[in-house]
Amino acid sequence: MMNLHLKSPTNNNTGISPHVQGRKASSLFDVYSPFEVEIVRAEGCHVWDSNGTRYLDLYGGHGVISVGHSHPEYVRALTTQLKNIGFYSNIIRNPLQEQLAGAIARQSGYSDHRLFLCNSGAEANENALKLASFHTSKRKVIAFRGSFHGRTSAALNVTDNPRISSPLNAGNFEVVFATLNNKDEVERALAPGDVAAVIIEGIQGIGGLAEAEPEFLRWLRGECTATGTLLILDEIQSGYGRTGSFFAHQRAGITADIVTIAKGMGNGFPVAGVLISPGITARKGMLGTTFGGNYLACAAGLAVLKILEEEDLIAHAKEVGEALDQQFHTLPYVQKVKGRGLMLGLEFDFPVKELRKRLLEECHIFTGSSSNPNLLRILPPLTITAEDMAPFIEALQSLNSNPQV
Ligand SMILES: Cc1ncc(COP(=O)(O)O)c(C=O)c1O
C-alpha cells in the first residue's frame, strides 16, 4: 500500500524523468505550470514516463481521453485514414462528415440537429453564440457564475473569470451572470426581451462540478422558448458519456437549441462540433473553418463513437461512477463528493494542491484541479474499472492526520 504521509523522495524514484528534471525556461511562451513528467507512452487508463514508471491517469488530459489511451480500434482507424488522406479543406465534400453527423445524431438522441464541425471547445462556443446572435438579431447573453466556456472572444466574454480577459475582450457584448438554479435572476435578465442566448454547462467543470437541478433546466427551457431566446448547452466536458448519459443535461429530459461538443469527441485528436436545431437556418458562408471536419478528425470522431457503443462505455461510466461515489464517501477528510458518472470531485477541508503533487510524485497518479482550491477532480478514461481505481482509493485511505505536510 502507498503511504501518503511519506515525504516526497528527491531522487529518481519520483518517476520524474532525468531529461526534464531541472529543466530551465525554454523558448516556449511561459503560460502553463506543468508537472515535470515526460510521458512517452500510454495505454488504456495508464501512461508511462521516460523512466518506464507507470502512472494511473485519473485526469485524461483534462477530460479528453474518453475511450482510453491508444485504443487499438482508434489507432487502427486513424492510421488507416492517414495512409489514404489526412487533410483537405471544406472546399470539397467529405463523406466522413456526413457519417459522423449521422452517428452523433443516432447515439446522442439529437436526431434532428445538424452538425457544424470545428477544432476546439472555445471555437464551438464561439460559433454557438454567433449563431444565436445571427438567428435572433440580438446581442445580450445570460451565462452563469462559475462558468468556463473558453478563451476566444465571445466564449471568454461569457466565462466568469475576469483574470483571463484582456481589455479587448471586456464588454464585447452585454453578459448577465446569474446564479445557478436562481430563477429570479434569470427571469429578470430575460424580461426586457433582448437576450440572444442562455449558455450553461451540463455540469460545471472548471467551476468545481456545480450543476443545474433538473427542475431548473426544465424551467429554463420553457422560459427560453417563451422569450425567443436560444438555449445553448455546453457539453464540451460533461458530454460524450462522461456523466453516464450521452449528455449531462439529458437527465432533465430537455432538448437544447444548440449543444457544443469537444474533448471526449476525438479522444485526443482535436475535433469539436456544434449541434444545431432544425429551427436555425444555415446560410452559405455564415460559419467556416479551415481545419474543421478534416478526414483525420472525422476518423477519430467515428472511432470514438464506435468504441463507445461496442463497449457500452456510457453504461459502464454510470456503473463505475456510482460505485466510486459510494467509496469516496467513506474516505478520510472527504467533505463532499460532487458530480456524476466519471466526472467526479472530492472536496476536502484543505487546499488539494500539495495532495495532487504528492499523489503524482509518490503514488504515480494524475488527478485534476478546479477553481475550488479544495476540490480534487477525477476525469478518467471511461474504460476505467474499479480494480484500476484501487491504488487511488488506497492512497487516500492512507492519508495521515496532517495531509498537507
Ligand atoms: C465546459 C468547457 N467549455 C469550453 C472549454 C474550452 O475548450 P477548449 O480548451 O478546447 O477551447 C472547456 C475547456 O476546458 C470546458 O471545460
The ligand as a Gaussian input file, in Angstrom:
#p B3LYP/6-31G(d) Opt

LIG

0 1
 C      -17.072000      23.370000     -20.293000
 C      -15.964000      23.839000     -21.191000
 N      -16.252000      24.624000     -22.237000
 C      -15.291000      25.058000     -23.067000
 C      -13.969000      24.713000     -22.891000
 C      -12.915000      25.217000     -23.834000
 O      -12.415000      24.173000     -24.585000
 P      -11.004000      24.320000     -25.339000
 O       -9.927000      24.365000     -24.305000
 O      -10.943000      23.108000     -26.225000
 O      -11.078000      25.581000     -26.139000
 C      -13.625000      23.905000     -21.797000
 C      -12.216000      23.538000     -21.546000
 O      -11.819000      23.113000     -20.505000
 C      -14.638000      23.454000     -20.933000
 O      -14.370000      22.689000     -19.872000

